[in-house]
């Protein structure tokens, strides 16, 4: 059994919106043991949509299509599907009732145009959408079962999980084997360097497929294994994960794909420790990341974006003479910033950043991409200077911030 993914809409076709839906659907289908052979995209063009639906119906067993189920004139998926199968649209009373209930529960009046969303191909099977107005539907066209979903990502994800995947599992010809995926998050090596270190995995694990995914500033190593014996598969993946860990060492953040900030949060919580942050060039990015983790109030105490020298002095207590001697971008300044953040917050640890994110402001001895990171612990204060080759300001801010959190992670691992 093979599948194809169809994304619809002028916004997707033109690149005005990034098609995150198709990537998510492909990942979930692959995990379910269903290979995705092709991604297609068509704009709000009725004839083109009918044509691609007919093409897909001849070459795959399953197609998941997103978009075009709204109430406006350019929402064409239901009509195009009906045309492709040679049916008319009919008013589905259950779908209409669900849409009316959706508006009523939110104390809003339903517009007449929303009735269009209850007009479905005659033989379509409705799929419930509890968090939106557009019902999905499945429809057999040729050899292929089509699943039409709304393009709103939260609605699509919920319906894929609760409606489509359970139906696919029950389809005749559904694969009986499983596909297990292990996601290993890493930081500190380039994608090419990571690939070189793990390139010979197949020598020891020929049954496991490996792939690399750049999730800047992290690199994720993904392991895929197909089979029927789940316990044996899980053991194989666990062994392969240890193999990856041995190759990449402390560059591995998590064998379960956890983010840097989640890993550091867990380390802080386990040690009963707290953290404070003083940021200059990263502009609050570190604090944002650390507090994105649920429960971060257990360990996150303080953040200060001390962008100017005056702020470094008045808020953190950095001595003006130090700034005059070394400048804002220097290891000694970063150390003083971290020490000040730890002192005023009472945190166990503090980290700081000061650097040149660019695109201007660099010099021969401090080029764009230079960052100085400070770390204050109960026993010591240390600083480190790094230089990254990224020309984009946003990328530099991200890699600066992640490098600072990584410095804290490695300190915590030594405890």
LINMO-V888405 format. One record per residue. RES is the residue in one letter. D_FIRST is the distance of its C-alpha to the first C-alpha in Angstrom with 2 decimals. Layout:
BEGIN
res=RES d_first=D_FIRST
res=RES d_first=D_FIRST
END
This chain:
BEGIN
res=X d_first=0.00
res=X d_first=3.81
res=X d_first=6.95
res=X d_first=10.60
res=X d_first=13.81
res=X d_first=16.89
res=X d_first=20.32
res=X d_first=23.28
res=X d_first=27.02
res=X d_first=29.92
res=X d_first=30.49
res=X d_first=27.12
res=X d_first=27.38
res=X d_first=30.94
res=X d_first=30.46
res=X d_first=32.82
res=X d_first=30.22
res=X d_first=27.90
res=X d_first=24.24
res=X d_first=23.68
res=X d_first=21.11
res=X d_first=18.35
res=X d_first=19.06
res=X d_first=18.94
res=X d_first=15.66
res=X d_first=13.99
res=X d_first=15.68
res=X d_first=14.64
res=X d_first=10.89
res=X d_first=11.29
res=X d_first=13.48
res=X d_first=11.04
res=X d_first=8.85
res=X d_first=6.33
res=X d_first=7.56
res=X d_first=9.50
res=X d_first=10.50
res=X d_first=13.43
res=X d_first=16.01
res=X d_first=18.19
res=X d_first=21.50
res=X d_first=23.84
res=X d_first=27.26
res=X d_first=29.03
res=X d_first=29.08
res=X d_first=28.26
res=X d_first=27.83
res=X d_first=25.70
res=X d_first=23.43
res=X d_first=23.11
res=X d_first=22.44
res=X d_first=19.62
res=X d_first=17.91
res=X d_first=18.24
res=X d_first=16.93
res=X d_first=13.75
res=X d_first=13.28
res=X d_first=13.16
res=X d_first=10.75
res=X d_first=7.58
res=X d_first=5.89
res=X d_first=7.68
res=X d_first=11.00
res=X d_first=13.52
res=X d_first=16.96
res=X d_first=20.21
res=X d_first=23.81
res=X d_first=25.93
res=X d_first=26.41
res=X d_first=30.03
res=X d_first=33.27
res=X d_first=34.54
res=X d_first=34.67
res=X d_first=32.21
res=X d_first=29.42
res=X d_first=27.56
res=X d_first=23.94
res=X d_first=24.66
res=X d_first=26.82
res=X d_first=24.49
res=X d_first=21.55
res=X d_first=24.03
res=X d_first=25.28
res=X d_first=21.92
res=X d_first=21.26
res=X d_first=24.97
res=X d_first=26.10
res=X d_first=28.92
res=X d_first=29.06
res=X d_first=30.63
res=X d_first=32.18
res=X d_first=30.23
res=X d_first=33.07
res=X d_first=31.09
res=X d_first=29.83
res=X d_first=33.41
res=X d_first=34.82
res=X d_first=32.60
res=X d_first=33.66
res=X d_first=37.29
res=X d_first=37.12
res=X d_first=35.73
res=X d_first=38.76
res=X d_first=41.17
res=X d_first=40.19
res=X d_first=41.05
res=X d_first=44.23
res=X d_first=43.19
res=X d_first=43.62
res=X d_first=40.56
res=X d_first=40.96
res=X d_first=40.48
res=X d_first=37.84
res=X d_first=35.51
res=X d_first=35.29
res=X d_first=33.02
res=X d_first=30.30
res=X d_first=30.38
res=X d_first=29.87
res=X d_first=26.32
res=X d_first=24.71
res=X d_first=25.94
res=X d_first=22.72
res=X d_first=21.30
res=X d_first=20.82
res=X d_first=22.78
res=X d_first=21.78
res=X d_first=24.90
res=X d_first=26.20
res=X d_first=29.17
res=X d_first=30.26
res=X d_first=30.32
res=X d_first=31.19
res=X d_first=27.97
res=X d_first=25.65
res=X d_first=21.97
res=X d_first=20.15
res=X d_first=16.88
res=X d_first=16.84
res=X d_first=14.86
res=X d_first=15.61
res=X d_first=14.73
res=X d_first=11.14
res=X d_first=10.19
res=X d_first=11.15
res=X d_first=13.43
res=X d_first=14.98
res=X d_first=18.41
res=X d_first=20.31
res=X d_first=23.85
res=X d_first=24.46
res=X d_first=26.86
res=X d_first=25.30
res=X d_first=26.57
res=X d_first=25.40
res=X d_first=21.93
res=X d_first=21.59
res=X d_first=22.89
res=X d_first=20.72
res=X d_first=17.49
res=X d_first=18.66
res=X d_first=20.22
res=X d_first=18.39
res=X d_first=14.83
res=X d_first=13.48
res=X d_first=15.14
res=X d_first=13.67
res=X d_first=10.03
res=X d_first=11.06
res=X d_first=12.47
res=X d_first=9.83
res=X d_first=9.48
res=X d_first=6.61
res=X d_first=6.36
res=X d_first=6.95
res=X d_first=10.69
res=X d_first=11.64
res=X d_first=13.10
res=X d_first=13.60
res=X d_first=17.30
res=X d_first=19.03
res=X d_first=22.79
res=X d_first=24.68
res=X d_first=28.17
res=X d_first=30.60
res=X d_first=33.46
res=X d_first=36.50
res=X d_first=39.21
res=X d_first=37.52
res=X d_first=36.11
res=X d_first=32.46
res=X d_first=33.59
res=X d_first=35.84
res=X d_first=33.17
res=X d_first=30.79
res=X d_first=33.58
res=X d_first=34.32
res=X d_first=30.81
res=X d_first=29.75
res=X d_first=30.21
res=X d_first=28.05
res=X d_first=25.90
res=X d_first=29.09
res=X d_first=29.15
res=X d_first=25.51
res=X d_first=23.42
res=X d_first=20.31
res=X d_first=20.52
res=X d_first=19.52
res=X d_first=22.18
res=X d_first=22.49
res=X d_first=25.51
res=X d_first=25.83
res=X d_first=29.21
res=X d_first=30.00
res=X d_first=33.62
res=X d_first=35.85
res=X d_first=33.53
res=X d_first=31.05
res=X d_first=27.99
res=X d_first=26.47
res=X d_first=22.88
res=X d_first=21.58
res=X d_first=17.94
res=X d_first=17.20
res=X d_first=14.16
res=X d_first=15.15
res=X d_first=15.91
res=X d_first=19.61
res=X d_first=20.18
res=X d_first=23.95
res=X d_first=23.74
res=X d_first=21.23
res=X d_first=23.57
res=X d_first=26.50
res=X d_first=24.99
res=X d_first=24.28
res=X d_first=27.77
res=X d_first=29.32
res=X d_first=27.60
res=X d_first=28.79
res=X d_first=32.31
res=X d_first=32.05
res=X d_first=31.31
res=X d_first=34.19
res=X d_first=36.53
res=X d_first=35.76
res=X d_first=36.06
res=X d_first=38.69
res=X d_first=40.04
res=X d_first=37.87
res=X d_first=35.16
res=X d_first=35.43
res=X d_first=32.92
res=X d_first=30.29
res=X d_first=28.55
res=X d_first=28.53
res=X d_first=31.60
res=X d_first=33.63
res=X d_first=37.07
res=X d_first=38.85
res=X d_first=37.11
res=X d_first=37.91
res=X d_first=41.53
res=X d_first=41.87
res=X d_first=40.83
res=X d_first=43.29
res=X d_first=46.08
res=X d_first=45.49
res=X d_first=45.48
res=X d_first=48.75
res=X d_first=50.35
res=X d_first=50.89
res=X d_first=51.01
res=X d_first=50.60
res=X d_first=52.24
res=X d_first=51.36
res=X d_first=53.65
res=X d_first=51.95
res=X d_first=53.39
res=X d_first=51.03
res=X d_first=47.85
res=X d_first=49.24
res=X d_first=47.82
res=X d_first=44.31
res=X d_first=44.73
res=X d_first=45.98
res=X d_first=43.14
res=X d_first=40.54
res=X d_first=42.32
res=X d_first=42.78
res=X d_first=39.14
res=X d_first=38.57
res=X d_first=39.10
res=X d_first=42.31
res=X d_first=43.76
res=X d_first=47.10
res=X d_first=47.53
res=X d_first=48.27
res=X d_first=48.56
res=X d_first=52.22
res=X d_first=53.15
res=X d_first=52.10
res=X d_first=54.44
res=X d_first=53.69
res=X d_first=56.95
res=X d_first=56.48
res=X d_first=60.15
res=X d_first=62.77
res=X d_first=64.72
res=X d_first=61.79
res=X d_first=61.40
res=X d_first=65.08
res=X d_first=65.59
res=X d_first=62.44
res=X d_first=61.72
res=X d_first=65.23
res=X d_first=64.58
res=X d_first=68.08
res=X d_first=69.03
res=X d_first=70.70
res=X d_first=67.45
res=X d_first=65.66
res=X d_first=68.59
res=X d_first=68.55
res=X d_first=64.84
res=X d_first=63.28
res=X d_first=60.35
res=X d_first=57.77
res=X d_first=58.87
res=X d_first=57.99
res=X d_first=61.24
res=X d_first=60.45
res=X d_first=56.98
res=X d_first=58.62
res=X d_first=61.18
res=X d_first=58.55
res=X d_first=56.56
res=X d_first=59.80
res=X d_first=60.88
res=X d_first=57.62
res=X d_first=57.84
res=X d_first=61.51
res=X d_first=61.33
res=X d_first=58.19
res=X d_first=58.99
res=X d_first=55.47
res=X d_first=54.84
res=X d_first=53.19
res=X d_first=53.26
res=X d_first=51.50
res=X d_first=52.54
res=X d_first=51.58
res=X d_first=53.80
res=X d_first=52.81
res=X d_first=52.37
res=X d_first=49.07
res=X d_first=50.20
res=X d_first=49.99
res=X d_first=53.81
res=X d_first=56.27
res=X d_first=55.74
res=X d_first=58.47
res=X d_first=58.89
res=X d_first=59.04
res=X d_first=56.58
res=X d_first=53.98
res=X d_first=51.29
res=X d_first=48.63
res=X d_first=51.27
res=X d_first=50.96
res=X d_first=53.27
res=X d_first=51.94
res=X d_first=54.18
res=X d_first=53.57
res=X d_first=56.18
res=X d_first=56.03
res=X d_first=58.71
res=X d_first=60.01
res=X d_first=59.59
res=X d_first=58.78
res=X d_first=57.02
res=X d_first=55.87
res=X d_first=53.50
res=X d_first=53.14
res=X d_first=49.86
res=X d_first=49.00
res=X d_first=45.58
res=X d_first=44.84
res=X d_first=43.07
res=X d_first=44.84
res=X d_first=43.32
res=X d_first=45.29
res=X d_first=42.36
res=X d_first=40.65
res=X d_first=43.98
res=X d_first=44.53
res=X d_first=41.15
res=X d_first=41.62
res=X d_first=45.24
res=X d_first=44.30
res=X d_first=41.54
res=X d_first=43.90
res=X d_first=46.48
res=X d_first=44.19
res=X d_first=43.12
res=X d_first=46.81
res=X d_first=47.15
res=X d_first=44.05
res=X d_first=45.52
res=X d_first=48.86
res=X d_first=47.33
res=X d_first=45.50
res=X d_first=48.94
res=X d_first=50.30
END
